[in-house]
Amino acid sequence: MRHGRTNYNDLNLCNDDPNRDVHLTNKGIAQAEEAALALRDVVFDRMIVSPLPRTRQTAEIINRYHAVQITVHADLADIRSGFDGKPVCDYFAAIALDPLRMRMNGGESLLDHKQRVLCFIDWLKMQQDKVLLIVAHEETMRVFAAYFEGGVEDHQLRDIHVRNCEFKHYLLTGR
């Protein structure tokens, strides 16, 4: 699941610093509450979130119906763009020459981020949980969609769009 709408979504700003005041807006809270109702009958073993507070805030709303452990996993963090607190359009302009490989201001490339998320998926395969809710970010959800749905080339990752609080159901095989 992607987190609910945030103040930085409204401002079109990048964020990968967990210490910035990025939080769900009233709309984001309402989105999470709606998702919580839709997921209330699912029996989760655990919820895993990124280190960015908006994912925990979303998970805590969902967890009102579940009361399961919420854990943080660093590999779920949003892409480290190198543009924290700056306009998303500036980031896209900076990486336009090579959107897959460009690293800006000490950040990571889209392919670096993809590799980090794939490491998380490998870690996930070793877990004993049967049903998890993972609350992450659109960039992370793109990698999940490409991995689990298949048929997505790296240059097509940005063509995948995931709405705030949109959730998808995937099955891990090979455990």
Backbone bond lengths (Angstrom), bond angles and torsions (degrees), N, CA, C in turn:
res aa  C-N    CA-C-N  psi(-1)  N-CA   C-N-CA  omega(-1)  CA-C   N-CA-C  phi
1 M - - - 1.439 - - 1.524 108.53 -
2 R 1.332 114.19 142.46 1.459 119.15 171.83 1.529 107.89 -87.19
3 H 1.307 116.96 147.77 1.464 122.86 178.29 1.525 111.28 -62.34
4 G 1.324 116.26 164.69 1.460 121.99 176.09 1.526 112.02 -71.26
5 R 1.314 114.60 166.82 1.474 122.01 -178.89 1.524 110.65 -59.90
6 T 1.350 115.74 140.61 1.462 121.19 -176.93 1.523 111.67 -121.35
7 N 1.312 114.14 168.65 1.463 120.18 174.19 1.535 110.81 -60.65
8 Y 1.321 118.90 -33.89 1.461 121.15 178.60 1.527 111.10 -74.09
9 N 1.347 118.69 -31.32 1.460 119.52 172.22 1.525 109.45 -60.09
10 D 1.324 116.21 -44.60 1.471 120.83 -179.84 1.529 111.59 -62.49
11 L 1.325 116.92 -34.16 1.470 121.88 -177.89 1.534 112.92 -90.51
12 N 1.348 116.82 -4.53 1.470 122.47 -176.76 1.524 112.12 55.84
13 L 1.348 114.96 48.18 1.459 121.41 179.52 1.524 110.42 -112.62
14 C 1.313 115.69 148.82 1.469 122.16 174.83 1.527 109.22 -77.35
15 N 1.335 116.13 149.15 1.459 119.58 173.53 1.513 110.44 -152.59
16 D 1.320 114.83 124.72 1.460 120.75 170.69 1.519 111.00 -138.01
17 D 1.328 117.48 8.24 1.466 123.34 178.39 1.527 108.97 -99.42
18 P 1.333 117.18 113.79 1.474 119.86 -178.03 1.528 113.84 -65.83
19 N 1.323 117.84 -11.59 1.463 120.72 -179.46 1.525 113.64 -88.81
20 R 1.318 117.69 -8.68 1.472 120.46 177.23 1.525 109.46 -76.51
21 D 1.328 115.66 151.27 1.463 120.79 178.81 1.529 110.09 -80.49
22 V 1.318 114.79 76.31 1.462 121.75 175.40 1.520 105.76 -111.57
23 H 1.330 115.51 119.98 1.465 120.58 -172.87 1.522 110.03 -143.80
24 L 1.312 114.90 163.43 1.453 120.08 177.83 1.525 109.88 -64.58
25 T 1.314 115.51 139.26 1.464 121.15 171.94 1.522 108.07 -82.39
26 N 1.308 116.51 176.20 1.472 119.27 174.72 1.524 110.43 -57.33
27 K 1.334 116.79 -39.34 1.466 120.57 176.98 1.526 110.14 -63.66
28 G 1.335 117.33 -42.08 1.460 121.09 179.08 1.516 112.40 -63.93
29 I 1.321 116.61 -38.20 1.469 120.70 176.35 1.520 109.57 -64.36
30 A 1.332 116.68 -44.24 1.471 120.53 178.84 1.533 110.80 -62.67
31 Q 1.337 117.39 -39.35 1.468 120.77 177.25 1.526 110.72 -61.97
32 A 1.331 116.43 -44.35 1.466 120.65 179.89 1.526 110.64 -65.83
33 E 1.323 117.24 -39.22 1.470 120.35 177.65 1.529 111.08 -64.13
34 E 1.321 117.07 -39.52 1.461 120.91 177.16 1.529 110.72 -64.84
35 A 1.331 116.64 -43.08 1.469 120.53 177.55 1.527 110.52 -64.65
36 A 1.330 116.39 -38.39 1.469 120.34 178.66 1.523 110.57 -59.47
37 L 1.311 116.79 -42.74 1.468 120.07 177.69 1.524 110.91 -63.72
38 A 1.314 116.94 -42.82 1.459 120.79 -179.81 1.531 112.18 -64.68
39 L 1.339 116.99 -30.16 1.471 121.93 -176.70 1.525 113.51 -101.86
40 R 1.318 117.72 5.80 1.469 120.64 -171.22 1.527 113.78 -61.74
41 D 1.324 118.57 -26.78 1.466 120.54 -178.30 1.525 113.55 -93.58
42 V 1.321 117.13 -1.93 1.466 120.74 176.98 1.524 107.95 -78.25
43 V 1.312 116.37 135.33 1.461 120.99 179.34 1.531 108.32 -96.47
44 F 1.320 115.69 99.70 1.462 121.14 -179.86 1.520 109.96 -88.10
45 D 1.329 115.77 143.52 1.460 121.22 172.68 1.526 110.82 -84.11
46 R 1.339 115.23 -31.93 1.454 120.80 -175.12 1.520 108.36 -168.93
47 M 1.336 115.60 161.09 1.458 122.13 172.69 1.518 107.41 -121.08
48 I 1.336 115.52 139.45 1.462 121.18 179.43 1.527 107.23 -122.86
49 V 1.322 115.82 131.06 1.461 121.71 -177.43 1.515 110.39 -126.14
50 S 1.321 115.68 166.31 1.456 120.76 174.75 1.527 108.65 -81.02
51 P 1.321 117.88 171.39 1.470 120.32 177.87 1.537 113.51 -71.71
52 L 1.320 117.87 -8.01 1.465 120.69 -178.55 1.528 109.64 -83.05
53 P 1.319 117.43 127.63 1.473 122.04 -170.63 1.524 115.63 -54.79
54 R 1.323 119.09 -28.04 1.461 119.87 -178.37 1.522 112.42 -63.22
55 T 1.342 116.77 -28.57 1.465 118.71 178.44 1.525 110.73 -74.65
56 R 1.326 116.82 -40.24 1.471 119.70 176.91 1.525 110.14 -65.38
57 Q 1.328 117.06 -41.85 1.456 120.43 -179.71 1.533 109.91 -59.76
58 T 1.316 116.93 -42.36 1.470 121.38 176.97 1.522 110.32 -64.05
59 A 1.336 116.90 -47.31 1.471 120.91 -178.83 1.524 111.83 -61.93
60 E 1.318 116.99 -38.40 1.467 119.43 -179.81 1.530 111.35 -63.52
61 I 1.317 117.20 -35.05 1.465 119.88 176.74 1.526 110.19 -67.99
62 I 1.316 117.04 -44.61 1.471 121.28 177.68 1.529 109.82 -62.34
63 N 1.315 115.87 -38.34 1.465 121.95 -173.48 1.529 113.37 -71.15
64 R 1.299 118.66 -9.09 1.473 120.64 176.38 1.519 111.24 -57.61
65 Y 1.318 117.08 -27.96 1.470 122.00 -179.98 1.524 112.41 -93.86
66 H 1.329 117.65 -3.79 1.464 119.40 -170.69 1.519 114.62 -126.75
67 A 1.302 117.40 -38.09 1.469 122.51 -179.19 1.537 112.37 53.88
68 V 1.331 116.00 47.39 1.460 120.61 176.56 1.525 109.13 -105.52
69 Q 1.305 115.20 168.41 1.463 120.90 179.27 1.528 110.35 -66.31
70 I 1.325 115.85 136.95 1.468 122.32 172.56 1.520 106.85 -110.33
71 T 1.338 116.19 121.96 1.460 120.46 179.24 1.533 109.46 -118.30
72 V 1.318 115.36 156.05 1.459 122.42 -179.26 1.522 108.25 -105.27
73 H 1.326 116.14 136.72 1.458 120.92 174.42 1.527 108.11 -129.86
74 A 1.327 115.84 121.98 1.469 122.03 -174.27 1.524 113.21 -60.81
75 D 1.329 118.02 -30.93 1.462 120.01 -177.43 1.527 113.04 -68.94
76 L 1.327 117.43 -11.56 1.462 120.83 177.68 1.526 113.03 -86.64
77 A 1.318 117.90 -4.86 1.466 120.95 -178.00 1.526 110.83 -57.51
78 D 1.315 115.44 152.02 1.454 120.98 177.36 1.527 109.07 -62.22
79 I 1.310 116.69 162.50 1.462 121.02 178.86 1.532 109.56 -55.96
80 R 1.307 116.20 133.45 1.463 121.22 176.30 1.532 106.76 -81.96
81 S 1.321 114.30 91.94 1.465 121.18 -170.34 1.524 113.27 -73.98
82 G 1.326 117.66 -25.55 1.454 120.23 -170.76 1.524 111.48 82.49
83 F 1.323 116.49 6.53 1.466 121.96 -178.61 1.523 111.10 -125.08
84 D 1.316 117.60 29.84 1.461 120.49 -177.60 1.530 110.99 -53.95
85 G 1.319 116.32 128.18 1.455 122.19 179.03 1.520 114.19 80.93
86 K 1.327 116.13 1.32 1.468 120.51 -179.16 1.532 109.47 -110.34
87 P 1.338 116.98 161.69 1.464 120.62 -177.75 1.532 113.51 -59.83
88 V 1.320 114.77 138.15 1.465 121.46 177.88 1.524 109.75 -58.17
89 C 1.332 117.79 -38.48 1.471 120.20 -179.15 1.531 111.35 -62.27
90 D 1.334 118.50 -32.50 1.462 121.28 176.84 1.527 110.53 -66.75
91 Y 1.325 116.29 -40.07 1.461 121.20 177.47 1.524 110.30 -62.21
92 F 1.339 116.69 -49.27 1.467 119.78 -179.57 1.529 111.58 -62.11
93 A 1.321 117.26 -38.13 1.469 120.44 177.48 1.527 110.70 -64.09
94 A 1.322 117.06 -38.75 1.469 121.77 -177.48 1.525 112.24 -68.46
95 I 1.322 118.21 -31.85 1.470 120.91 -177.26 1.525 112.58 -100.41
96 A 1.312 117.44 5.72 1.465 121.81 -172.84 1.530 114.14 -56.26
97 L 1.315 118.25 -33.89 1.467 120.48 -178.19 1.528 112.76 -66.39
98 D 1.325 116.94 -32.75 1.474 121.15 179.57 1.524 108.65 -153.39
99 P 1.328 116.96 76.93 1.472 120.42 -173.69 1.534 114.92 -59.96
100 L 1.303 117.57 -21.68 1.469 119.85 -179.30 1.527 112.68 -82.78
101 R 1.325 117.14 -32.57 1.461 120.35 -170.10 1.525 115.75 -114.83
102 M 1.324 117.68 -14.14 1.475 120.86 -175.94 1.529 111.13 -66.58
103 R 1.313 114.11 132.06 1.463 121.99 172.61 1.514 106.61 -116.37
104 M 1.323 116.18 127.76 1.461 119.90 -176.78 1.517 110.40 -120.59
105 N 1.320 115.99 138.44 1.470 121.82 171.32 1.531 113.19 51.28
106 G 1.324 116.78 40.30 1.463 120.76 179.05 1.517 114.38 79.44
107 G 1.327 117.54 7.75 1.463 121.70 179.53 1.515 111.95 -82.22
108 E 1.308 114.89 -168.88 1.457 120.24 178.89 1.526 109.14 -114.96
109 S 1.307 115.79 156.60 1.457 121.06 177.03 1.524 109.47 -81.53
110 L 1.313 115.74 168.50 1.464 120.30 175.88 1.527 110.37 -59.79
111 L 1.335 116.94 -38.74 1.468 119.39 178.76 1.522 111.59 -70.54
112 D 1.333 118.08 -33.78 1.468 120.62 173.67 1.527 109.70 -60.85
113 H 1.326 115.16 -46.61 1.473 120.60 -179.79 1.528 110.20 -62.07
114 K 1.308 116.57 -44.77 1.469 120.47 178.58 1.526 110.26 -56.68
115 Q 1.327 117.33 -45.69 1.464 120.92 -179.60 1.522 111.08 -61.35
116 R 1.341 116.91 -39.92 1.469 121.14 178.82 1.527 110.58 -62.56
117 V 1.336 116.90 -42.39 1.467 120.53 -179.57 1.531 110.08 -69.55
118 L 1.316 117.58 -36.75 1.466 119.69 176.49 1.531 110.89 -64.19
119 C 1.324 118.11 -34.69 1.470 121.11 173.94 1.522 110.34 -62.55
120 F 1.326 116.81 -39.76 1.468 120.07 175.96 1.529 110.12 -61.21
121 I 1.314 117.72 -44.22 1.471 120.75 -179.90 1.523 110.11 -61.72
122 D 1.335 117.66 -41.08 1.469 120.41 176.03 1.525 110.60 -61.21
123 W 1.334 117.20 -42.18 1.461 121.51 177.57 1.524 109.99 -62.32
124 L 1.316 115.80 -41.21 1.466 121.69 -178.34 1.527 111.24 -60.53
125 K 1.306 116.79 -35.41 1.466 121.28 -179.81 1.521 111.69 -62.67
126 M 1.321 117.88 -22.42 1.468 121.27 -179.06 1.526 112.53 -91.08
127 Q 1.335 117.49 -5.43 1.466 121.04 -178.14 1.521 110.25 -80.88
128 Q 1.313 115.68 155.07 1.459 121.48 -177.71 1.530 113.48 -92.60
129 D 1.329 117.12 -11.18 1.456 120.46 -178.93 1.524 110.66 -60.94
130 K 1.324 115.16 144.29 1.467 119.67 177.62 1.523 111.57 -94.36
131 V 1.327 116.30 -40.93 1.469 120.38 -178.03 1.524 108.83 -130.28
132 L 1.319 114.96 117.73 1.466 121.58 -178.68 1.517 109.62 -121.18
133 L 1.318 115.43 149.75 1.458 120.17 165.57 1.517 105.80 -110.31
134 I 1.320 115.37 122.61 1.450 121.40 176.77 1.522 106.87 -108.55
135 V 1.320 115.99 123.54 1.461 120.46 178.45 1.517 107.37 -110.93
136 A 1.333 114.79 118.54 1.462 119.98 -173.82 1.525 110.08 -140.57
137 H 1.314 115.99 -146.60 1.457 123.76 -170.44 1.523 110.12 -124.16
138 E 1.334 115.94 163.13 1.465 118.76 -176.99 1.526 111.60 -57.87
139 E 1.324 117.12 -44.56 1.464 119.86 -179.44 1.528 110.66 -60.06
140 T 1.312 116.80 -39.88 1.463 122.21 178.20 1.519 110.71 -68.16
141 M 1.328 115.78 -42.26 1.469 120.57 179.38 1.529 110.96 -63.30
142 R 1.316 117.58 -31.30 1.469 120.54 176.86 1.524 110.55 -62.27
143 V 1.317 116.14 -41.41 1.465 119.90 179.27 1.532 109.58 -67.04
144 F 1.326 117.37 -42.20 1.474 120.08 176.21 1.524 110.64 -58.16
145 A 1.322 117.25 -47.57 1.464 121.25 -178.61 1.530 110.16 -60.76
146 A 1.322 117.56 -45.46 1.462 121.15 -179.70 1.529 110.63 -62.37
147 Y 1.323 116.52 -42.40 1.463 121.15 -178.34 1.535 111.58 -68.02
148 F 1.320 116.72 -51.49 1.462 120.36 -172.75 1.526 113.70 -82.13
149 E 1.318 117.36 -29.38 1.456 119.85 -178.62 1.522 111.85 -93.92
150 G 1.325 116.43 -23.94 1.460 122.00 176.21 1.520 113.67 70.68
151 G 1.317 114.62 173.56 1.450 121.66 176.27 1.518 115.01 71.59
152 V 1.337 117.67 18.49 1.464 121.20 -178.44 1.527 108.30 -115.28
153 E 1.310 115.56 119.19 1.458 121.37 175.56 1.531 108.58 -79.91
154 D 1.319 116.67 156.91 1.466 120.71 -178.75 1.527 112.73 -53.64
155 H 1.324 116.97 -41.43 1.465 119.97 -178.39 1.534 112.61 -68.54
156 Q 1.332 117.21 -10.45 1.463 121.58 179.50 1.530 112.67 -97.32
157 L 1.322 117.88 -4.29 1.470 120.21 -176.62 1.521 112.01 -55.47
158 R 1.301 117.59 -43.60 1.471 121.03 -177.97 1.525 112.59 -68.79
159 D 1.333 117.57 -11.41 1.463 120.93 177.82 1.529 111.61 -81.22
160 I 1.328 116.44 -10.94 1.464 120.76 178.74 1.524 107.99 -86.78
161 H 1.315 116.16 127.28 1.466 120.62 -179.79 1.526 109.11 -120.13
162 V 1.329 115.32 133.67 1.463 122.25 -179.41 1.526 107.11 -126.68
163 R 1.317 116.25 119.83 1.465 121.08 -179.20 1.528 110.60 -71.67
164 N 1.320 115.41 158.18 1.469 120.01 174.14 1.523 109.17 -57.58
165 C 1.319 115.37 132.11 1.468 125.73 -179.65 1.523 113.95 64.18
166 E 1.330 116.84 16.00 1.462 119.35 171.74 1.525 106.99 -74.94
167 F 1.325 115.36 136.24 1.458 118.19 178.18 1.519 109.94 -124.05
168 K 1.319 113.82 150.15 1.457 121.91 -179.42 1.516 107.68 -128.88
169 H 1.304 115.97 153.24 1.468 121.96 -178.90 1.524 108.42 -112.48
170 Y 1.329 115.72 120.73 1.456 121.30 179.44 1.513 109.25 -126.95
171 L 1.329 115.70 150.05 1.459 122.83 176.02 1.517 108.92 -112.42
172 L 1.322 115.95 131.10 1.464 120.52 174.14 1.512 108.18 -86.59
173 T 1.303 116.17 133.18 1.457 120.34 176.26 1.524 108.32 -115.38
174 G 1.302 115.41 165.57 1.454 119.77 177.18 1.504 114.30 78.84
175 R 1.342 116.90 26.00 1.469 118.59 178.27 1.491 109.65 -94.56
